[in-house]
Amino acid sequence: MIRIIGGGLAGCEAAWQVASAGLPVTLYEMRPVRGTAVHKTDRLAELVCSNSFRGDKVDNAVGLLKEEMRRLGSLVIRAAEASRVPAGAALAVDRERFADAITAAIATHPLITIVRQEVTSLPAASVDEPLIVATGPLTSEGLSGEIARLVGSSQLYFYDAISPIVLAESIDRTKVFRQSRWDRSLRNAPAPVGAEAGVASEGSQPSAADVAGESGPAIGCGIDDGQGDYLNCPLNKDEYLRFYDALTHAESATVHDFDKERFFEGCLPVEVMAHRGVDTLRFGPMKPVGLTDPRTGRFPYAAVQLRQDNLAADHFSLVGFQTQLKWGEQARVLRLIPGLEQAEFVRYGMVHRNTYVNGPTVLSETWQLKQHPAIFFAGQMSGVEGYVESAASGLLAGLNAAALARGRATSAPPRTTAIGALAYYASHADPAHYEPSNITFGIMEPLVKPPRSKMERKMAMANRALDVLADWMRDRAE
Ligand SMILES: Cc1cc2nc3c(=O)[nH]c(=O)nc-3n(C[C@H](O)[C@H](O)[C@H](O)COP(=O)(O)OP(=O)(O)OC[C@H]3O[C@@H](n4cnc5c(N)ncnc54)[C@H](O)[C@@H]3O)c2cc1C
C-alpha cells in the first residue's frame, strides 16, 4: 500500500497514477477536519485562486506540459477538460465542477481509500510501501516541523519572495552596462573609485564588507555575490531619490492574513527595506560599490542589478527586488529605473506563504528524497510553482512510487520533455538561489540547431518533446 499525504492537485494525481498501476493507495486529506487559510471547501483538488490552467497549445511550455500529461493519463487534465469554460487559448475551468470531478474519481476508485485526518507525524515508509508528501504551500504546522526534521530545517522554506522578471528585449541597453561586482573577484577588488563626486556623504557609501554580506540584508535573497554576469542599471542621486520617493509611496497588494507574519530578515520586500531609511537600499539590493559605470569610470550613486533568468537569455530578474507592491504599482515604480523605462514584465514580484523544500539539495529528478528514497515529495511542496506543474510532479511521483513498490527502477523523462525539464530543474538548479519555477521553454534543453523563427523554434521543441516522451513511455512499459 502506498500512502499519500495531501489531497490537492499533486496528491490526487499521484493517487490516480498509483491506483491506475493496480496498487492500493491511502490518501490523507485534513480538510474539513482542519482547514487552511485559503481553502474554502472539503473538496479534493480545490483551486485556491485563479480558475486557469494557462495556455493550452503546445507552442507554449505549459500547453506542452499538459499535452505530455494527457499522454501519460493525467486525471487532473481529464477533469479540467471535462469542466472547461471559454477562455480563448487557455484552459480554464469551472472550479466546482473540476473539484467535484476529481473528488468523485478518487472517492469511487476501488483501490483508493480517503482518510480525512491531519497527519502530524510522517508514517514509516519502505521500498514496498513508499510515502508521497504532497501537502502543498499551506502544509499544516504540525507536519511542517516533522518535514523540517527530515530534510533539515535550513532546507525547508515558509515564504516565497519572488523578484520581478523583465523581458530582455525591453531593456534599454544604451543605459545599462554588463559587469559583475568587482569584476567577479572580491579579493582582487580594486580600490573603490568612489561614489559620484560630491553626492555620497561621508560614511554613507556602502563598503566592501556590505557586499561580502557582513552587514545589511542577507545575500540569501540573491544579492550579487560577485559571481556571474549582471546587467547593471546605474542611478544618479536625483534618479535614486525620485525612485525612492515613488517606492515608499506606492500601494502594496492586499495580503492574506497569513502573509502578515514576520518576514525573514534575509528576504525583506524592497519597499519594507526602503521604509527603514533613505540609504538602506544603497546598502542592500541597490549597492553601487564594485560596479564601475564605463561612461563615468566611477561607481554610480546606486545600481539595480539584473540577472539572466533562463537559458534562452530572454528573461532577466531584478536581483533582491522581491516586493508585494500591487502589480500596476510595480510597473510604474520600476520603470523609473534607468534602462527599464519600457520594461515588459514577464512576472511581477510577490511575497506569500509557501512551504517548499530546496529541491536541488534534497530531491532527485524522480521526486524521491536523496537520503530516503522511499519518500517522495510532490506538488508545490517539492519546489514547483503552479497548478499544472504541481499536478505534473504528482504524476511522476505517483508513477515512480508504483514502480518502486513493484521492485522496478524509478526514472524521469529526459530534459527535452517539459515534464522531465521540470523534474530536472527542481533537482538540479543552483541550490543557493533556488526559486520554485513554472515550466518555461527556458528550462528545457535547448535545440541543437534552433530554427530562426520563434514559432518554429517552439514547435520544434514541442515535437521533439513528444517524440522523446513516446520513447520513454515505450521503454518504461517493456
Ligand atoms: C493564496 C494562493 C494562491 C495561489 N494561486 C494560484 C493560482 O492562481 N494559479 C496557480 O497555478 N497556482 C496558485 N497557487 C499555487 C497553488 O497552491 C498550487 O499551484 C497548487 O494548489 C499546489 O498543489 P498542491 O497539490 O501542491 O497543494 P494543494 O492543492 O494546496 O493541496 C495540498 C493539500 O494538502 C492538505 N494538507 C496540508 N497539510 C496537511 C496535513 N498535515 N495532513 C493532511 N492533509 C494536509 C491541504 O488541505 C490540501 O488539500 C496559489 C497558492 C496560494 C497559497
The ligand as an SDF file (V2000), in Angstrom:
LIG
                    3D

 53 58  0  0  0  0  0  0  0  0999 V2000
   -3.0020   32.0830   -1.8900 C   0  0  0  0  0  0  0  0  0  0  0  0
   -2.5060   31.2270   -3.0070 C   0  0  0  0  0  0  0  0  0  0  0  0
   -2.9210   31.4950   -4.3140 C   0  0  0  0  0  0  0  0  0  0  0  0
   -2.4660   30.7190   -5.3810 C   0  0  0  0  0  0  0  0  0  0  0  0
   -2.9170   30.9810   -6.6400 N   0  0  0  0  0  0  0  0  0  0  0  0
   -2.5260   30.2070   -7.6790 C   0  0  0  0  0  0  0  0  0  0  0  0
   -3.0400   30.4310   -8.9980 C   0  0  0  0  0  0  0  0  0  0  0  0
   -3.8390   31.3290   -9.2200 O   0  0  0  0  0  0  0  0  0  0  0  0
   -2.6180   29.6270  -10.0050 N   0  0  0  0  0  0  0  0  0  0  0  0
   -1.7290   28.6100   -9.7910 C   0  0  0  0  0  0  0  0  0  0  0  0
   -1.3900   27.9120  -10.7590 O   0  0  0  0  0  0  0  0  0  0  0  0
   -1.2410   28.3670   -8.5500 N   0  0  0  0  0  0  0  0  0  0  0  0
   -1.6260   29.1380   -7.4970 C   0  0  0  0  0  0  0  0  0  0  0  0
   -1.1290   28.9030   -6.2310 N   0  0  0  0  0  0  0  0  0  0  0  0
   -0.2220   27.8570   -6.0360 C   0  0  0  0  0  0  0  0  0  0  0  0
   -1.0970   26.6330   -5.7450 C   0  0  0  0  0  0  0  0  0  0  0  0
   -1.2830   26.4580   -4.3750 O   0  0  0  0  0  0  0  0  0  0  0  0
   -0.5290   25.4160   -6.3290 C   0  0  0  0  0  0  0  0  0  0  0  0
   -0.3290   25.6570   -7.6850 O   0  0  0  0  0  0  0  0  0  0  0  0
   -1.3350   24.1550   -6.1610 C   0  0  0  0  0  0  0  0  0  0  0  0
   -2.5210   24.2700   -5.4310 O   0  0  0  0  0  0  0  0  0  0  0  0
   -0.4200   23.2650   -5.4550 C   0  0  0  0  0  0  0  0  0  0  0  0
   -0.9470   21.9880   -5.4590 O   0  0  0  0  0  0  0  0  0  0  0  0
   -0.5480   21.0310   -4.2750 P   0  0  0  0  0  0  0  0  0  0  0  0
   -1.2210   19.7410   -4.5350 O   0  0  0  0  0  0  0  0  0  0  0  0
    0.9160   21.0300   -4.1110 O   0  0  0  0  0  0  0  0  0  0  0  0
   -1.1420   21.7440   -2.9850 O   0  0  0  0  0  0  0  0  0  0  0  0
   -2.6780   21.9400   -2.5770 P   0  0  0  0  0  0  0  0  0  0  0  0
   -3.5350   21.9920   -3.7680 O   0  0  0  0  0  0  0  0  0  0  0  0
   -2.7120   23.0740   -1.6180 O   0  0  0  0  0  0  0  0  0  0  0  0
   -3.0070   20.5790   -1.8080 O   0  0  0  0  0  0  0  0  0  0  0  0
   -2.4020   20.2490   -0.5870 C   0  0  0  0  0  0  0  0  0  0  0  0
   -3.4420   19.5630    0.2770 C   0  0  0  0  0  0  0  0  0  0  0  0
   -2.8100   19.0540    1.4360 O   0  0  0  0  0  0  0  0  0  0  0  0
   -3.6710   19.2320    2.5470 C   0  0  0  0  0  0  0  0  0  0  0  0
   -2.8480   19.2080    3.7610 N   0  0  0  0  0  0  0  0  0  0  0  0
   -1.9660   20.1550    4.2000 C   0  0  0  0  0  0  0  0  0  0  0  0
   -1.3690   19.7410    5.3350 N   0  0  0  0  0  0  0  0  0  0  0  0
   -1.8810   18.5100    5.6190 C   0  0  0  0  0  0  0  0  0  0  0  0
   -1.6410   17.5610    6.6630 C   0  0  0  0  0  0  0  0  0  0  0  0
   -0.7700   17.8080    7.6400 N   0  0  0  0  0  0  0  0  0  0  0  0
   -2.3550   16.4050    6.6570 N   0  0  0  0  0  0  0  0  0  0  0  0
   -3.2410   16.1270    5.6720 C   0  0  0  0  0  0  0  0  0  0  0  0
   -3.5100   16.9930    4.6600 N   0  0  0  0  0  0  0  0  0  0  0  0
   -2.8200   18.1630    4.6330 C   0  0  0  0  0  0  0  0  0  0  0  0
   -4.3510   20.5530    2.2570 C   0  0  0  0  0  0  0  0  0  0  0  0
   -5.5870   20.6630    2.9270 O   0  0  0  0  0  0  0  0  0  0  0  0
   -4.5330   20.4980    0.7330 C   0  0  0  0  0  0  0  0  0  0  0  0
   -5.7740   19.9710    0.3540 O   0  0  0  0  0  0  0  0  0  0  0  0
   -1.5630   29.6580   -5.1420 C   0  0  0  0  0  0  0  0  0  0  0  0
   -1.1560   29.3840   -3.8420 C   0  0  0  0  0  0  0  0  0  0  0  0
   -1.6010   30.1540   -2.7840 C   0  0  0  0  0  0  0  0  0  0  0  0
   -1.1540   29.8380   -1.3890 C   0  0  0  0  0  0  0  0  0  0  0  0
  1  2  1  0
  2  3  1  0
  2 52  2  0
  3  4  2  0
  4  5  1  0
  4 50  1  0
  5  6  2  0
  6  7  1  0
  6 13  1  0
  7  8  2  0
  7  9  1  0
  9 10  1  0
 10 11  2  0
 10 12  1  0
 12 13  2  0
 13 14  1  0
 14 15  1  0
 14 50  1  0
 15 16  1  0
 16 17  1  0
 16 18  1  0
 18 19  1  0
 18 20  1  0
 20 21  1  0
 20 22  1  0
 22 23  1  0
 23 24  1  0
 24 25  2  0
 24 26  1  0
 24 27  1  0
 27 28  1  0
 28 29  2  0
 28 30  1  0
 28 31  1  0
 31 32  1  0
 32 33  1  0
 33 34  1  0
 33 48  1  0
 34 35  1  0
 35 36  1  0
 35 46  1  0
 36 37  1  0
 36 45  1  0
 37 38  2  0
 38 39  1  0
 39 40  1  0
 39 45  2  0
 40 41  1  0
 40 42  2  0
 42 43  1  0
 43 44  2  0
 44 45  1  0
 46 47  1  0
 46 48  1  0
 48 49  1  0
 50 51  2  0
 51 52  1  0
 52 53  1  0
M  END
$$$$
